[in-house]
Amino acid sequence: MSKSQEYTPPKVWAWDSESGGRFASINRPIAGATHDKDLPVGKHPLQLYSLATPNGVKVTVMLEELLAAGHKGAEYDAWLIKIGDGDQFGSGFVAANPNSKIPALMDHSDGAPVRVFESGAILLHLAEKFGAFIPDNRPECLSWLFWQMGSAPYLGGGFGHFYAYAPEKYEYPINRFAMEVKRQLDVLDRNLSTRAFMCGDDYSIADMAIWPWYGALVQNRVYEAAEFLDTASYRHVNRWATEIAARPAVKRGVMVNRSFGNPEGQLHERHDAGDFDNRTQDKLEPDSD
């Protein structure tokens, strides 16, 4: 970077212009609601407000896996939150998640509704509620769950932003975050070289948390960076990603609250299992942005 391009930070930062790039219009340095808008409530105890980004896909995959495993109490309504339109700043959504990020879950199962926000917290809440998808080696499972929560920002907000979304491409941030993402892929690949899933023989919420980010990355469904990062070289991650993508519940989960990409792979809202009836699941490719 030449000296003419260097940025000298001011003594006190002030928000006086948009940062540029994709999603700039929804970023701001303050929290809270910008407008009054109540959240809709459907017929099931579990009410999900989300969008089929990787963080949203974690939860819809979990709910579909619970239903596939016979947990009828996991029936849910999934409402589309259009983050590009600022739905996450409506008063109802902010009440469900003061951080104004998808996904947000309202659990009406036991009287007064309970809010659960942050995707990892929702996965853990549902796993404990239904006694499912946490294996006997619970500490290992939770370690990988929280690994994902701490690692993915380097992939998304770090590498993904500077490589795919920033208005200008600069060598230093792209190289810095590409190195970290490749280190993370190596962590996953080494772990999956000796076990079927992240925690061993059992499919768990750790897999559901990690797959929408890193499975999508190696299969070139986010950032179009597979060649740049040489993701094909992580063969154990690719094997794991392919196996999870083939699960029927995963194929359903990636469709829910999806409003972009192939129209055949979209289900904007989900209120009943019958909403999938007109879809040909075995012909759909999971696709997560």
C-alpha positions in Angstrom: 0.0 0.0 0.0 1.4 3.4 -1.0 1.7 6.2 1.5 -1.0 8.1 -0.3 -3.5 5.3 0.5 -2.6 5.1 4.2 -5.2 6.1 6.7 -4.5 8.2 9.7 -7.1 7.6 12.4 -8.5 10.8 14.0 -8.1 11.4 17.7 -11.8 10.7 18.2 -13.7 8.6 15.7 -17.0 10.0 14.5 -19.7 8.4 12.4 -20.0 10.9 9.6 -20.3 8.7 6.5 -21.2 5.2 5.4 -18.3 2.8 5.3 -19.1 1.7 1.8 -19.4 -1.8 0.5 -22.2 -4.3 0.6 -24.3 -4.1 3.8 -23.1 -0.6 4.5 -26.6 0.8 4.8 -27.5 -1.5 7.7 -24.4 -0.8 9.8 -24.4 1.8 12.5 -22.6 2.5 15.8 -25.7 2.6 18.0 -28.2 -0.1 19.1 -31.9 0.0 19.6 -35.1 0.1 17.4 -35.5 2.5 14.5 -39.2 2.0 14.1 -42.2 0.3 15.7 -43.1 -3.1 14.3 -44.5 -6.1 16.2 -43.3 -9.6 15.4 -45.9 -12.0 14.0 -46.7 -15.1 16.1 -47.8 -18.4 14.6 -49.5 -21.5 16.0 -46.4 -23.3 17.3 -44.6 -22.8 20.6 -41.3 -22.2 18.8 -41.2 -18.9 16.8 -38.1 -18.3 14.8 -37.3 -14.9 13.2 -34.4 -15.3 10.8 -32.8 -15.3 7.3 -30.9 -18.2 5.6 -27.4 -16.8 6.2 -25.0 -19.3 7.8 -26.1 -18.3 11.3 -29.8 -18.7 10.4 -29.2 -22.0 8.7 -27.7 -23.5 11.9 -31.1 -23.2 13.6 -33.4 -24.3 10.8 -31.2 -27.4 10.3 -31.4 -28.1 14.0 -35.2 -27.8 14.1 -35.6 -30.0 11.0 -33.2 -32.6 12.5 -35.2 -32.6 15.7 -38.4 -33.2 13.8 -36.8 -35.9 11.7 -35.7 -37.6 14.9 -39.3 -37.7 16.1 -39.4 -34.7 18.4 -42.9 -33.4 17.6 -42.6 -30.6 20.0 -40.0 -29.0 17.7 -42.6 -27.9 15.2 -42.0 -24.3 14.5 -43.0 -21.2 12.6 -40.1 -19.5 10.8 -40.6 -15.8 9.8 -38.5 -14.1 7.3 -36.4 -11.1 8.5 -35.2 -9.0 5.6 -32.0 -7.5 7.0 -31.4 -5.5 3.9 -34.7 -3.7 4.6 -33.8 -3.2 8.3 -36.4 -5.6 9.7 -33.9 -6.4 12.5 -34.3 -2.8 13.8 -38.0 -3.1 14.4 -39.2 -2.8 18.0 -40.5 -6.3 18.1 -37.3 -7.8 16.8 -35.1 -5.7 19.1 -37.2 -6.9 22.1 -36.4 -10.5 21.0 -32.7 -9.8 20.3 -31.3 -6.5 21.6 -28.3 -7.1 19.4 -30.4 -6.8 16.3 -28.9 -9.8 14.5 -30.6 -12.9 13.2 -31.6 -15.5 14.3 -33.9 -14.9 17.2 -36.1 -17.5 18.8 -39.1 -16.9 21.1 -40.0 -20.1 23.0 -43.7 -20.0 24.1 -43.6 -23.6 25.5 -44.0 -22.8 29.1 -46.3 -19.8 29.5 -44.5 -16.5 29.3 -42.3 -16.4 26.2 -38.6 -16.9 26.6 -36.2 -15.1 24.2 -33.1 -16.8 23.0 -30.6 -15.0 20.8 -27.2 -15.8 19.3 -27.2 -18.9 17.1 -25.0 -21.0 19.4 -27.3 -20.3 22.4 -30.3 -21.3 20.4 -28.7 -24.6 19.4 -27.8 -25.3 23.0 -31.3 -24.3 24.2 -33.0 -26.7 21.8 -30.5 -29.5 22.4 -31.1 -29.3 26.2 -34.9 -28.8 25.7 -35.2 -32.0 23.7 -32.3 -34.0 25.0 -30.8 -34.4 21.6 -27.7 -33.9 19.6 -25.4 -33.4 22.5 -23.2 -36.6 22.7 -21.9 -38.2 25.9 -18.7 -36.3 25.5 -20.5 -33.0 26.3 -17.4 -30.9 27.1 -15.9 -31.8 23.7 -19.2 -30.9 21.9 -19.5 -27.5 23.7 -15.8 -26.8 23.0 -16.4 -27.2 19.3 -19.6 -25.2 19.4 -17.9 -22.3 21.1 -14.9 -22.7 18.7 -17.3 -21.9 15.9 -18.8 -18.9 17.6 -15.3 -17.5 18.2 -13.8 -18.4 14.9 -16.4 -17.6 12.3 -16.1 -13.8 12.7 -12.6 -14.1 11.3 -14.1 -15.9 8.3 -17.2 -13.7 7.7 -16.5 -10.3 9.0 -12.8 -10.6 8.4 -11.9 -12.6 5.2 -15.4 -12.5 3.7 -15.8 -8.8 4.1 -12.4 -7.7 2.7 -12.2 -10.4 0.0 -15.8 -10.2 -1.3 -17.7 -7.2 0.0 -15.3 -4.3 0.7 -15.5 -1.5 -1.8 -11.8 -1.7 -2.4 -9.4 -4.7 -2.1 -6.3 -4.3 0.0 -3.5 -6.8 0.3 -2.9 -6.6 4.0 -6.4 -7.5 5.4 -7.0 -10.1 2.7 -3.7 -11.9 3.4 -4.1 -11.5 7.1 -7.6 -13.1 7.2 -6.9 -15.7 4.4 -4.0 -17.0 6.6 -6.3 -17.3 9.6 -9.1 -19.0 7.6 -6.7 -21.5 6.2 -5.4 -22.2 9.8 -9.0 -22.8 10.9 -9.6 -25.2 8.0 -6.4 -27.1 9.0 -7.7 -27.3 12.6 -11.0 -28.8 11.2 -9.2 -31.1 8.8 -6.9 -32.6 11.4 -9.8 -33.2 13.8 -12.0 -34.8 11.1 -9.1 -37.0 9.9 -9.8 -39.4 12.8 -13.5 -39.1 13.4 -16.7 -39.0 11.4 -18.1 -35.9 12.9 -16.7 -33.0 14.9 -17.0 -34.8 18.3 -16.6 -38.4 17.3 -19.1 -40.9 15.9 -22.2 -38.8 16.8 -23.6 -36.0 14.7 -24.2 -33.1 17.1 -24.9 -29.4 17.4 -21.2 -28.8 16.9 -21.6 -30.0 13.3 -24.7 -28.0 12.8 -22.9 -24.9 13.9 -19.8 -25.4 11.9 -21.2 -26.8 8.6 -23.1 -23.7 7.4 -20.0 -21.7 7.5 -17.1 -24.0 6.7 -19.0 -26.6 4.7 -20.3 -23.8 2.5 -16.8 -22.4 2.2 -15.1 -25.6 1.0 -18.0 -26.2 -1.4 -17.6 -22.7 -2.8 -21.1 -21.4 -1.8 -19.8 -18.4 0.1 -17.4 -15.7 -1.1 -16.4 -17.6 -4.3 -13.0 -18.2 -2.7 -12.5 -21.9 -3.0 -9.7 -21.7 -5.5 -8.1 -18.7 -3.8 -8.0 -20.6 -0.5 -7.3 -24.0 -2.1 -10.2 -25.5 -0.1 -10.1 -28.8 -2.1 -6.9 -29.7 -0.3 -8.8 -30.1 3.0 -10.1 -33.5 2.0 -11.5 -34.5 5.5 -13.5 -31.3 5.7 -14.8 -31.9 2.2 -15.8 -35.4 3.0 -17.6 -34.3 6.2 -19.3 -31.3 4.4 -20.6 -33.6 1.6 -22.0 -36.1 4.0 -23.9 -33.5 6.0 -25.2 -31.8 2.9 -26.8 -35.1 1.9 -29.0 -35.4 5.0 -32.7 -34.8 4.2 -33.2 -32.6 7.2 -30.3 -30.4 6.2 -31.7 -30.1 2.7 -34.9 -28.8 4.2 -33.2 -26.6 6.7 -31.2 -24.6 4.2 -34.4 -23.7 2.3 -36.2 -22.1 5.2 -36.1 -18.3 5.3 -34.2 -18.3 2.1 -35.1 -15.4 -0.2 -32.1 -15.4 -2.6 -30.4 -17.7 -5.0 -32.2 -20.4 -6.9 -36.0 -19.9 -6.5 -36.5 -23.7 -6.3 -34.4 -23.7 -3.2 -36.3 -20.9 -1.4 -39.0 -21.2 1.3 -39.5 -17.7 2.6 -41.6 -18.8 5.6 -42.2 -22.2 7.2 -45.2 -22.8 9.3 -45.9 -26.5 8.7 -44.0 -29.6 7.4 -46.5 -29.5 4.5 -44.8 -26.3 3.2 -42.1 -28.6 1.7 -44.6 -30.8 -0.1 -44.3 -29.1 -3.5 -40.5 -29.3 -3.4 -38.3 -32.1 -4.8 -35.8 -32.4 -2.0 -33.5 -35.0 -3.5 -32.9 -32.6 -6.5 -31.9 -29.6 -4.4 -28.4 -28.6 -3.6 -27.9 -27.0 -0.2 -26.8 -23.4 -0.9 -25.8 -21.1 2.0 -24.6 -17.5 1.8 
